[in-house]
Amino acid sequence: MDNVEITKSQEILLKVTKIVETECPQDACALLEEGFVLLGISSSIFEDSENRFVYALGFPKPTVELSDWARTNF
């Protein structure tokens, strides 16, 4: 078999232990500061007709290393 080298991005994805979603840009920014990895942003239209973005974030670190805010909310 050929040895396949994985990229740094693929290596990070292998470490993801938690997936969270948030519509709130402030939460997404705070989670990125906590070390979450942004997996994607999609546009969603809700019944109130506002265009909002949905952020999907994954976390590669143990939860004990999170702040109280991140542990209690996500």
Steps between C-alpha positions, in 0.01 A plus 500: 500500500609854432567722799259791485608814676223692668485877506497711816130575439419129475700435817296764687174344381611162635531662845150647502307358793204734507290675238298806598289734293422863569316774313661769710815665360603613850483140625691379193774757560524409868514129417777558247696676775444189717672289237200371309555438131256655255373225273255698292258785465171466322227751431157417633167672462273469803127564528563856617649562151837610635806366327723346763820305487535163668850423623606140554793472739698202620716478807822296504606556866379328819207685656692550826713755313196712410388810682197474727299691238577249224448196725163616627364622166641245260 
